[in-house]
Amino acid sequence: MGYELTKELETGNVIIDNEHRELFKAVNNIIDACSKGQGRNITAAAIKFLLEYVDKHFAHEEQLQRDNKYPDMAGHKAFHESYKKQLKEIASQIPANNPAIADLVKLNGHVAVLINHIRIEDKKLGNFLKQK
């Protein structure tokens, strides 16, 4: 079972929601590969994508916040910085060749943290942006 951008996760902002869909698609590709016993083959490329994508997506969100004077911008940015740092730490511990299933489970758990952030904080941002 993969991730899906349900109504519960949609922010109402086209840019943010499209980027979340793209992120979910990438994570789902990892999950699909793992379910076919091929997760270890794509791990290095998938982690590289996730690291780059999170940087890009968070930068877009932060720009929207600056442009619209979002009142909780500092808290949102603090989460982004912490999340990126933890993702880099997790990624650095996963060997490019032959990662353990536990490594992939840890990575998936970190994705779940992001899903929760989307469900709560990004929804707040989306609601704020709708009022602008």
C-alpha positions as CSV (number, residue, x, y, z in Angstrom):
1,M,0.0,0.0,0.0
2,G,1.5,3.3,-1.1
3,Y,1.0,6.9,-0.2
4,E,-1.8,8.9,-1.8
5,L,-2.6,12.6,-1.7
6,T,-6.1,12.3,-0.2
7,K,-8.5,15.1,0.5
8,E,-7.2,15.0,4.1
9,L,-3.7,15.8,2.8
10,E,-4.5,18.3,0.1
11,T,-3.6,21.9,1.0
12,G,-5.6,23.5,-1.7
13,N,-2.5,25.1,-3.1
14,V,-1.8,23.8,-6.6
15,I,2.0,24.1,-6.4
16,I,2.3,22.4,-3.0
17,D,-0.2,19.7,-3.8
18,N,1.4,18.9,-7.1
19,E,4.8,18.6,-5.4
20,H,3.4,16.4,-2.7
21,R,1.9,14.1,-5.5
22,E,5.3,13.9,-7.1
23,L,7.0,13.1,-3.8
24,F,4.4,10.4,-3.0
25,K,5.0,8.9,-6.5
26,A,8.7,8.7,-5.9
27,V,8.2,7.1,-2.5
28,N,5.6,4.7,-3.9
29,N,8.2,3.6,-6.6
30,I,10.5,2.7,-3.7
31,I,7.8,0.8,-2.0
32,D,6.8,-1.0,-5.2
33,A,10.4,-1.9,-5.9
34,C,10.8,-3.3,-2.4
35,S,7.6,-5.4,-2.7
36,K,9.1,-6.9,-5.9
37,G,12.4,-7.6,-4.1
38,Q,14.2,-4.9,-6.1
39,G,14.3,-2.2,-3.4
40,R,18.0,-2.6,-2.9
41,N,18.7,-2.0,-6.6
42,I,17.1,1.5,-6.6
43,T,18.0,2.7,-3.1
44,A,20.9,5.0,-4.0
45,A,19.0,6.7,-6.8
46,A,15.9,7.0,-4.7
47,I,17.7,8.5,-1.8
48,K,19.5,11.0,-4.0
49,F,16.1,12.0,-5.5
50,L,14.5,12.4,-2.1
51,L,17.3,14.6,-0.7
52,E,17.2,16.9,-3.8
53,Y,13.4,16.9,-3.9
54,V,12.9,17.7,-0.3
55,D,15.3,20.7,-0.6
56,K,13.5,21.9,-3.7
57,H,10.0,21.5,-2.3
58,F,10.8,23.0,1.1
59,A,12.4,26.0,-0.7
60,H,9.1,26.5,-2.7
61,E,7.0,26.3,0.5
62,E,9.3,28.8,2.3
63,Q,9.1,31.2,-0.7
64,L,5.3,31.0,-0.6
65,Q,5.4,31.7,3.1
66,R,7.8,34.7,2.7
67,D,5.8,36.1,-0.2
68,N,2.5,35.9,1.8
69,K,3.9,36.8,5.2
70,Y,2.9,33.5,6.8
71,P,2.7,34.0,10.6
72,D,4.2,30.6,11.5
73,M,7.0,30.8,8.9
74,A,9.7,30.4,11.6
75,G,8.2,27.2,13.0
76,H,7.6,25.7,9.6
77,K,11.2,26.5,8.5
78,A,12.5,25.0,11.7
79,F,10.7,21.7,11.0
80,H,12.1,21.8,7.4
81,E,15.7,22.3,8.6
82,S,15.4,19.5,11.2
83,Y,13.7,17.1,8.7
84,K,16.4,17.7,6.1
85,K,19.1,17.1,8.7
86,Q,17.6,13.9,9.9
87,L,17.0,12.7,6.3
88,K,20.7,13.3,5.5
89,E,21.7,11.4,8.6
90,I,19.5,8.5,7.7
91,A,20.7,8.5,4.1
92,S,24.3,8.6,5.1
93,Q,23.8,5.4,7.1
94,I,22.3,3.5,4.3
95,P,24.9,1.7,2.2
96,A,24.5,2.3,-1.6
97,N,25.0,-1.4,-2.3
98,N,23.0,-4.0,-0.5
99,P,21.2,-1.9,2.1
100,A,19.4,-3.8,4.9
101,I,15.6,-4.0,5.1
102,A,15.9,-2.2,8.4
103,D,17.5,0.7,6.6
104,L,14.6,1.0,4.2
105,V,12.1,0.7,7.1
106,K,13.9,3.6,8.9
107,L,13.7,5.7,5.7
108,N,10.0,4.9,5.3
109,G,9.4,5.9,8.9
110,H,11.0,9.2,8.2
111,V,8.6,9.7,5.2
112,A,5.7,9.0,7.7
113,V,6.9,12.0,9.7
114,L,6.7,14.1,6.6
115,I,3.1,12.8,5.9
116,N,2.1,13.9,9.4
117,H,3.7,17.4,8.8
118,I,1.6,17.7,5.6
119,R,-1.5,16.6,7.4
120,I,-1.2,19.3,10.0
121,E,1.3,22.1,9.2
122,D,1.0,22.2,5.4
123,K,-2.8,22.1,5.7
124,K,-2.6,25.2,8.0
125,L,-0.4,26.9,5.4
126,G,-2.8,26.0,2.6
127,N,-5.7,27.4,4.6
128,F,-3.8,30.6,5.2
129,L,-2.9,30.9,1.5
130,K,-6.6,30.5,0.5
131,Q,-7.5,33.5,2.6
132,K,-5.0,35.7,0.7
